[in-house]
Amino acid sequence: MIDTSLVAAQTVNAKGDGPAIDVSGATSRVFLVTLAITKIIEQESLDLSVYGSADGTTWGAKSIAAFPQKFYCGETPLLLDLTAHPDVKFVRAHWEVARWGRGTETPLFEFGAKLKEVPANILKEATAEANAMA
């Protein structure tokens, strides 16, 4: 069961990439990514997206998942479903930061992101419940 940091908690003021995370050993191809922003300054934004790779060195030109643009502190979950991407064996996060308005032009974000595999039995149960409500 994969349960790791996609981005270790850190302070950033420029765009960057997290480490390559091997997800090839996962029994489920569905993951919960939780973005936690713990510190910001006013008038700035954070864009966090997830990219996939077959070998851990060559990354796709387009992200396979992305959070909505963030402006405030808090936690946000995102379901990362790799079933449509059977070639993906590694994932990594990429972030872009921007700042506008008064004061310094340098953005400042303190954030981290966790990656946790969603067990197959929980997926089955949630799917059955969703279908029953439809």
C-alpha positions in Angstrom: 0.0 0.0 0.0 1.5 3.3 -1.1 1.3 6.1 1.5 4.0 8.7 0.9 4.8 12.4 0.4 4.4 13.5 -3.2 5.9 16.9 -2.1 7.6 17.1 1.3 6.4 20.0 3.4 8.5 23.0 2.3 8.6 26.7 1.6 8.9 27.7 -2.0 9.1 31.0 -3.9 9.6 29.6 -7.5 8.3 26.8 -9.7 9.6 23.4 -9.1 9.2 19.6 -9.3 8.8 16.9 -6.6 10.7 13.6 -6.7 9.6 10.7 -8.9 7.4 8.3 -6.9 7.3 4.7 -8.1 3.6 3.6 -8.2 4.2 0.4 -10.2 3.8 -1.8 -7.1 0.3 -0.5 -6.2 -2.5 -3.0 -6.2 -5.0 -0.2 -7.0 -4.4 2.4 -9.7 -6.4 5.0 -7.8 -4.8 7.4 -5.3 -5.8 10.2 -3.0 -3.6 13.2 -3.3 -4.0 15.7 -0.5 -2.5 19.2 -0.9 -1.9 21.1 2.4 -1.1 24.8 2.2 0.1 26.0 5.6 1.4 29.5 4.9 0.9 32.1 2.2 1.1 35.9 1.7 -1.6 37.9 0.1 -2.2 38.3 -3.6 -0.5 35.1 -4.9 -1.5 31.8 -6.4 -0.3 28.2 -6.5 -0.9 25.7 -9.3 0.0 22.1 -8.5 -0.3 19.3 -11.1 0.7 15.6 -11.3 2.7 14.2 -14.2 3.2 10.6 -15.2 6.1 8.7 -16.6 6.8 5.1 -17.8 10.5 5.2 -16.8 10.8 7.9 -14.1 13.0 10.2 -16.4 10.8 11.1 -19.4 7.6 13.0 -18.3 4.5 13.6 -20.4 4.0 17.1 -21.9 0.6 17.3 -20.2 -0.4 16.7 -16.6 -2.6 13.7 -15.8 -4.3 15.6 -12.9 -4.3 19.1 -11.5 -5.7 20.9 -8.5 -7.7 24.0 -9.1 -5.6 27.2 -8.6 -5.1 27.9 -4.9 -4.9 31.3 -3.1 -5.5 30.4 0.6 -4.3 28.1 3.3 -6.1 24.7 3.8 -6.3 21.1 2.7 -7.7 20.0 -0.7 -8.2 16.4 -1.8 -7.8 15.2 -5.4 -8.6 11.7 -6.7 -5.8 10.5 -9.1 -7.1 7.6 -11.2 -4.3 6.0 -13.3 -6.6 3.3 -14.8 -6.7 5.3 -18.0 -2.9 5.5 -18.0 -1.6 1.9 -17.9 1.9 2.9 -19.0 2.4 5.2 -16.0 4.8 3.7 -13.4 6.0 6.9 -11.8 4.3 10.2 -10.8 5.7 13.5 -9.7 4.3 16.9 -8.7 5.0 20.1 -10.5 4.1 23.5 -9.1 3.9 27.0 -10.4 3.6 30.1 -8.2 2.7 33.7 -9.0 2.4 37.0 -7.1 0.8 40.3 -8.1 -0.2 43.6 -6.4 1.7 45.6 -3.8 4.9 44.7 -2.0 7.5 42.2 -3.0 7.0 40.3 -6.3 8.4 37.1 -4.9 5.7 34.6 -4.0 6.0 32.6 -0.7 4.1 29.3 -0.1 4.6 26.7 2.5 2.9 23.5 1.4 3.2 19.7 1.0 1.2 17.0 -0.8 0.6 13.4 0.3 -0.1 10.4 -2.0 -2.1 7.5 -0.6 -3.3 4.5 -2.5 -7.1 3.9 -2.3 -7.7 0.2 -1.5 -9.7 -1.8 -4.0 -12.4 -2.8 -1.5 -13.1 0.8 -0.6 -13.3 1.7 -4.3 -15.8 -1.2 -4.8 -17.9 -0.1 -1.8 -17.9 3.5 -2.9 -18.9 2.6 -6.5 -21.7 0.4 -5.3 -23.0 3.1 -3.0 -22.8 5.7 -5.8 -24.7 3.4 -8.2 -27.4 2.7 -5.7 -28.0 6.5 -5.3 -28.2 7.1 -9.0 
